[in-house]
Amino acid sequence: TCALNYYDEERDKPWPVTWRLIWKDERYLDGTIPEEEAQYLAPVEPAADARPPSTPAGQPCPRTGWWFTPAKANSRRHFKAGEVMPDFPSDWGQVIWQWDEQQGD
């Protein structure tokens, strides 16, 4: 197959490059990186604990911490994991609790 053109300082114009696969690399088929190539990659930092998704009222709290809902003013409160998120009538619509990024008291 034809790839990008090759530019050489000694030629006036680029010339096409053709690449050919000369061997089949089967080292990656199982998803692992060969020991001899592991050093080429930057270390992968463990993912930071992802922010929990918003949680509808009536569902268990997925993470202990401070939560709030836009459906009620001054609704911010602390829930324990597994505690059922409360529901109440609201002109806002469905009550959805959101994780508060400010986890201090």
N, C-alpha and C positions, 0 to 999 in steps of 0.2 A: 504494500500500500504506500501511497505517497504521503509524506509528512510535510512539515513546514520547510520552506526553502533554507538553504545553508548560505550564509553570508561570509565571504572570505575577503580579507584585505587585498589579496593579490588579483582578484577577479573584478571585472567591471559590473557584473550583474549577478544576482543570486542564482543558485542552481538547485534543482529539486533533490530531495533526499528520500531514499527508499529504505524502509526498515524491514528486517526479516527476523522472525523468531527462530532462533537456532537450537533452543532446548526448552523443554517444558519444566517450569519450576513448580514442583509439587510440595514445597516446604510449608506453604501457608494454608493448605486445604483444610486443616483441622482448626484453624483460627489462632494458632499459637505463633509466636515469633521465635525463630531459631536463636539459640544462645549467642552465636557469633554476630547476630545483627541487633540484639537487644540494646547494646551500647549506643547504637545510632539514634535511638529515639529519646526524646526528652522524657524525664520521669512524669508519670501521670499523677497529679494531685488527687486525693480522694474528693469526691463531690461534696460540696457543703450541704448540710442538711437542708433539703428543699423546703420552701414555704408550703405549709399545708394548703390544700385547696379550700375554697370557701365551703362552708357546711350549712345545708338547709336546716331550718328549725325542725325539731323532731328526730334528728339523727344524732348518733353519739359523737362527742367531741373527739377528733382524731389526735389531738396533742394537748397536753397540759400547758396552759398559758393564758394570756390575755387576749380576749376576742371582743369584737364590736359588730353592730349591725347598723347600716344606714337607715333602716326602717324605724329606728327609735333614737331620739336625742339622748345623749349621756348613757348609752347602753353598754359601754365598756365594762367588762367584768372578767374575773378569773374563773376558768373552768378546768376541771381535772379530766384527763383522757378517759373516755367512756361515758362521761356524764352527758345526759341528753340535753341538746341545745334547745332552749325554750322558744315557744311560739307565742304570739300575741296578735290581736287585731291591729292592722296598720293600713294607712292610706297609701303607703309606699308600695304595697304589693306583698309578694312572698317574702318572708323573713329569712334572710341569708346572713349567716354569721361569718365574719372575716377575721383572719389572723391579724393581730396588731403587731406591726414591726417594732413598735416601742414596747418592749416587754418589761420595762421597769414599772414599779407601783405607781 
